[in-house]
């Protein structure tokens, strides 16, 4: 894969690009970088131009200096595709990326092909989620990063019992990426995506592109019912539940996710 950097409203963004053909842009979850999608990149680069995004404040992208809006994230996507000379882009996003995929599809229908929104929600954060992430961010600031005693709650939010019990490589990957996050930059992202997350249900009713929504049966961050609520407001959206996956389905169940995307694209 080749690295490329694009200047955007949220700073310099690192991309990893491979393949040729119609463009597929992959945006990961909070605290993850574009390598979350490595198995998808290997699979789809045979037929598509694959664009893996290190989202603002993560990986090789510029550190965040303040919180952001979801509209600004959609502007980042627009600036990326404009820089690459892409007319229409297929959007595949996990959690934060899933929400931004929906935002972009609603705001820029003429630039959107198909969208796969995974482990995401359109509703604002509830009281429990705001409290839990508030504790996490304050603790991370005190400890200078997500490590030691904070590792367990992060793994619990991202991975289910199947991955923790049976997939040590997945656990190791999540640990590696979480430990690399700059604490100040990461907390700006967490603040923007959790306590300040907008209610996008009305906006998502404007989506007209074909949409596949994927939920994880073991996802404790966005339980199946919450992700299903997002599906219900998107006209014509297809809904699938992966039984042995939690919040990072692309990493936990790569073959199943690749097959779902293949089937969805074949139908449209």
N, C-alpha and C positions, 0 to 999 in steps of 0.2 A: 504494500500500500504506500502511496505517496502522501506526504504531509503538505498541507496548504493552509495559509493563514488569511483571514478576512477581517477587515476592520468593520465594526458594527456599533450600534448605539450602546451596547453593553461591553464594549472593549474588543480587543483582538481575540478572535475565535480560531482555535485549531481544528482543522478537519483532517480526516484520513480518508483517502479516495482510492477506489479501485474499480476495475471493470469499465464497461462502456454500454451505451444504450440508454433507455429511459432511466431517469434519475430516481433513486430511492434514498431519502434522507432519514437517518436514525438518530433520535435524541433520547438519552437515557434518564434514569431516575436521579433524584438528589443524591449527592455523595458518590456518584459513579461517574466514570468518563466513557468515551466512545467505545472502549474495548469491551464494555458490557455486551456489545453486539458482534463480537468476533466470529461466532459460529454462523450468524446470519450473513456477515460480510463474505465469508468463504463460500457460502452456499449460493448467494444471489449475484456475486460479481461475475459469474459465468454468463449472465444474461442482462444485467443492469449496471448502470453506474451507481456504485454504492458510496454514500457519503456518511461517514461516521462523525458525529459532532461531539467535541468536548464542550459541554455547555458552559455558559458564563460562570467564571469563578472556579472551574474544575479542570483537572488534567493540565494540558498545555495551553489552555486559554487564559486570558488576562484575569487577574484577581478582581473580585467585585469590591467596590468601595462604598456601596450603599444598596439598599433593597431596590427591587425592580417591579414593574408591572407585567402582566401576561401579554398585554399589547406590545410592550417593548420586546418580549421574547419572540412574538410573531414577526416583529420587524427584523429581528436578527435572522430568522429563517428567510425572509424576503431578501435581505441584503446578501445572504449566502448564495441563494439561487441566482440573483442578479449578477453577482460576481462571477459565477460559474457559467453564465450564459444559458441557464436552464429555463425553458418556457413553462413547463409544468413539472411538478415534483410529487412523487408518492411519499407519504409521511408515515413513518413507523415510530411510535414513541412509547416509552414506559414511564408510568407514574407522572412526574413532572413533564416528561416528553409527551405522554399521552394527552395531557391537558393542553399543552401548547400545540400539539397536532390538531386538536379540535378547534382551538382558537384561530390558528392559521386557516384551516379549512372554512371556517365561518366568515372570516374577514377577507380572505383572498380566494374566492371560489374559482376564479379564472386561472389561478396558478396552481391549483390542487388537482392531482390525479385521483388516487385512492388513499384511504387513511386506515391505519391499523392502530387502535388506541388500546394500550395494554395496562392493566393494573392501575386504572385511573378513575377519576370522579369529576363530575361537573358541579358538585355542591361545595359550599364553604366548609372549612374545618369545624368539627363539633368541639364541644367543651373538653372532652377527654383527650382528643388529639392535640388540641392547643396546649393543654396542661402538660402532657407527656413530652411534647417537643420543646416546651418552655424549660422543663427540667433538664432535658438533654443539652440544649444550647447553653444554659447557665453553667452546667457542670463542665461542658467542653471548654468554655472560656476559662474556667478556674484551673482546669488541668492542662490547658494549652493544646488541646486536641482531643480527638476521639480515640481513646486508648484505655488500657487497664479495665477498670470497673464499668466503663461505658460501652465496651465492646459487646457485652451480652445483650443489653436492650436494643442495640442497633441490629444485631443479628436476628433478634426476635421480631423486630419490625419488618425486616427484609426477607428472611428465610423461614420456611415452615419445617415441621418435624421430618418430612421426607428428606429434604436437602441436608439438614443438620445430622441426620442419622446415617444417610447413605451416600452423600456426595461431598467428601472432604475437600475436593478440588474447588468446588463452588464456595464453600465456607472460606477457604484460603484466599480465593480471589476477592471476595467481598471484604475480608479483613485487610487485604493489601490496598484496595482502593480507598477504603474509609480512612485508613491511617495516613494516606497521602494528602488528604484535604487540608488546605490552609484554614485554620479555625475561624479567623475573622471573616474571610471571604465566604466560607461555607455557611456561617451563621446568617449572613445577609441573604443567601439563597434559601435557607430553611425558613427564615422570617417571611420571605416573599411567597413561598409555596405552601406554607402551613397556616400560621395565624392570619396572614393577610390575603389568603387565597380568595379570589372573587367567586361569587355565585354565577356560574356560566350557563345555567340551565336554559335561560331565555335565549342567550346567544347561540347555543348549540342547536336550537330549533331551526336556525337559518342554514345549517349545513345541508348541502345538496350533493356532495360527492359520495360515492359508495364507501361505507364505513364498516369495518369489523372491530368489535369490542371484545377483548379477551380478559377474563377474570381468573384469578387463582383461587381454588377452593380453600387453600391454606393461608390466604392473604389476610393478615391481621390489621394491616394499615388501611386498605380499602376492601372491606368484606364484599362478598359476592352481591349482596343486596344493594350496596351503595353503587357499585359499578353497573348493576342492572338498571338502576334509576337513571344513570347517565345514558345508557342505551335507549331507554324509553323516550327520551326527548329528542333524539337524533332521528330524523325521518328515514325509515327503511334500514336502519342499522341492524347488522347481524350480531348475535351474542353467543359466545362460547365460553365454557368454564373448563379449565384444565385441573383435573382432580388432584394431581400430585405436585402442584406448584403453588408458590406463595406470591411474594411481591415482585420478584425478579424472574418472571417466567422465561424470558429469552435466555437467561443464563442457567436456570434450573432445568428447563426442558427444551433444549435447543431443537432437537429433531421434531418434536411435536409442534413447536412454534413455526419452524420453517415449513412444515407440511400445511399448517393452517393458512399461512400467507400464500403459499403456492395455490391451494385450492380456491382461496378467495380471489386471487388475481385471475385465475383461470375462468371463474364465473363472471368476471366483469371485463 
